[in-house]
Amino acid sequence: MSTVDPLYITTTLIVRLNNGESKGSATGFFFSDDQESLYLVTNKHVIYGERYYENPEPEIDQIKLNLHTNPQNLSQNEEVTINLFDRESKKWLEHSNKDYDVVLIPVSMDRKKYVIMPTSKSFIESSNIQVGFEKIFVMGYPYGWYDTVNNLPVTRIGHLSSPFKIPFQGKPIMLGDVETHRGMSGGPVFMRLEDYTTIEGSKRTKHLGVHKIILVGIHSGQPRWDLIDRRTGQITETVSHSLIHIWFSDLILEILNSQSHPSQ
């Protein structure tokens, strides 16, 4: 394998297609479950558009990926087109809560041909880890721009702006202070922990000299804020900022579990 960190191979550029016509680009990353099934994780709005929570009709019917084919030479790549429908049935998996901006797209790939480094449950199971103000990094393809020679994403670095695994305003979202751009939606948000602490009941264990990479969540863009006049209740101004939404990585497992146990 090339000397590049394997995390760079977890992601892929997504070209959104409708009837063969490009509808822009986004980011996705691979996840493999216990049965070694492979999924592409991205945002729901990549398929349905920005108003995904109220739009019943998807905007696209295919996605195109660009995958490595030689672990020793990252400049060797091949485009792969994936149909999002099997006849008239959608292939992607959604959360039961339509407002959650995460989907999983099952993909069948020749793992001997394509160089894919999927994330897994081990990246997600971090509920017993005490996290403070560690850095986070987001991988993606801003405006579809990236290292086209080596087919590698761009990485932006920042910090969490809300407490780890505490639902922001009651939703499975954290805030991150990272400068990102259109096209990075659906990208993985990782955190590198060093000298971290795990908690089991009342017992705290310090892991000195140890580092661990965890998948914090899925990036879904920088929402704009409406400023409201408290007296009138009217919106006075809409402002932009550098804070991003990070959907909990646990939603990946929730989506998969709902497929295994549909009655729940």
N, C-alpha and C positions, 0 to 999 in steps of 0.2 A: 504494500500500500504506500502511496505517496506520503511524504512527511506532514501533510496538512492534517490538522486536528479532525478526527472523524465527525465532530459535531457539524462541520461545514457540509458534510455529505447527508445530513438528515433532512435538508431542505431541498425544495425545487421551485423554480419559476413556474407559475401557472399562467398560461395564455387562455383567456376566456373566449369561447367560440359559440356563435349562434348561426346555424346554417352555413358553417365554414367561414364566417366573417368574424374578424377579431373584434372583441368588445373590451379590450384593455387587459391588464395583467394583475396578478396578485401573487401571494406566497402560500406555500403549503409545506408540511413536513410529514415524514412517515412515522407510523406507529405500528408495532406488532404486538398482538395479544398473546395470551398463554397458549393458544392453539397455533401460533405462528401465522395467523392470517394477517395480511398486510392492509393498512388503511392510509389514506392521505387525509390529514387533518387540515382544515382551513376554516374560514369564516362562512357563516350562512349567507352573509350579504354578498359573498363572491358569486353565489349561484342566483340569489333572488334580487340583488341590487340593494342600495343603501336603505330602503324602507322595507327590509326583509320581514319585519314583524307584522306587516299588514298586507304585503304583496303575495297573493296566493299563487302567482305564476312565475316560474323561474325565467330569468333573462337569457340563459344559455342552455345549450344541449350537449356541449362537449368541452373538454379541457385538453390542452396540449402541454406536455411536460418535456423537459430537456434533461436527459439522464446520462451519467457517466457510464462508459463501457469498458474502461481499462483502468484498474486501480493503480497502475504504475505511470499512467500518462493521462492527466486530468483534461487534456485538450481533446481527447477522443470522446465524443458524445453522440447521442442519437435522440431525435424527437419521437415522442410516443403520444398518440392521441387516444383519449379515453371517452367513450360514450357515457353520458350520465343517465341514459334511459335504456331499459331492456324492454323493447317494444314501447309500450306506453307507461310502464312502471318505472318510477325513479329508483336509482341504485343507491343514492347516498342515504346516510342515516342521520336523523335529527334528534335533538332532545325533545322530550314531551312538552317542555315549556317553549312555546314558539318564540319567546323573546330572547332566548339564549343564542348568541351569535357564534355557534360552533357546529360544524358538520364533519362527519367521517365518510369518506368515499372509499369503498372496497376496491382494491386494485389487485389484478393478477399479473405478476411480473416474473420473468425468468431471472431468478436471483443469481444464476451463474453468468448471465449475460450482462445484467445491469448492476452497477455498484451502488447499493443502497444501504445506508446505515440507519435503521429505524430506532426511534425511541421506544421505550417499553414501560411496563408498570413500575419497574425499579426506579425510573426517573420521577415518578409521581408520588409514590408512597413516602411522604415526608411529614406526616402529621405530628410525629413525635420529635421533630427537629425544632430547636429554638432558633429563630431567625431575628436578627436585629436590623442593621442598616447596610447589609451587604449590597454589592453592586449587582445589577442585572444586565443582561445583554440580549438584544433582539436581532434576529437574523432575517434578512429579506431582500427584496428586489425593488428598491425605490424607483418609481416611474418606469419599471422594467429595466433599470440600469444595474449592471453588475459586471464582474470579470467574465466577459464572454469568451476569452481564450481558454480559461481553466474552468469555466462554468461554476463559479463560486459566488455565494451571496455576499452582501455588505452587512457588516455588524455595527450596531449602534449601542453605546454603553450609557447606563444611567443608574438610578436607584429607585427602590420602591418608595412611593409617596403615601401609601396607606399600609397598615399593619399586615403582615403575612397571614394569609388564610382567614382574614376577618372580612366578611362580606360588606363591601362598600355600599351604603344606603340600602342594605338588605338584599343586594344581588350578589351572585357568586363572581364578583369582580374585585380586583385590586387596581390601584392607580400606580402608574410608574412615571417618573420624570425622565423621559428619554425623547430626544428629537428623532421622530420618524417621518415618513413621507408616504404619499399615496403609492400603492403597489406593494407595501410591506404588510398589508392586512393578511391575517392568517399565519403570520410567522411565529415561530416558537420563541418564548421568553425563558431564558435559562438563568440560573444563578450558580455561582461557584462559591461553595462554603469552605472555609478553612478554619481549622481549630474550632469546630462547631460542637454544640452541646445537644445531646438527646435526652428526652425526658420519658421515663417509664414510671408512672404513678408519682410517688414523691422522690424518686431517685433521679438525680441528674448526673450524666456521664459526659466528661469533657474529652473530646477526641483530638488530642494534640498531635500536630504534625501530619494531620490527615485532611485531604480535601475531597469534596463530593460535588458532583454536578446534579442539580435537580431541575426539572421542568416546572417553572413557576406557573406558566399558563400560555394562553393563545392571545396574541396581540390583535386588536380589532380597531385600530385607528385612534385619532384624537377627536373626541366629541367637542363640539362648541358649546359654550355656556350662555344661557339666556340670563341677562341681568333684569330683575323684576323690581319695579317700584312697589315698596311695601304698602304704600297708601292706596294706590289704584289697582295693584295686581297686574299691571300691564308690563309687557316686555319693553324695556327702554333701550337695550343694546345687546347684541350677540357678539361675544368675544372669542378669540382663539387663544390657545395656550400650548404648552409643551407636555401636558399630562396625557397619558394614554390609558385606555382601558385594557386590562389584562384579565381575560376570563379564566377561572380556576381550571387547572389541568385535570382535576377530578371529574370534570364534565365528560371527558373522554371515556372514563370507566363507566360513568352513569349511562351514557348512550349505549355502550356495548352491553351492559347488564340489562338494560330495558329490552334489548333484542333477544337476550337469552331467556328473560322472564317477562314476556309481554303482558302478563296479567297484573304485574305489579305497577 
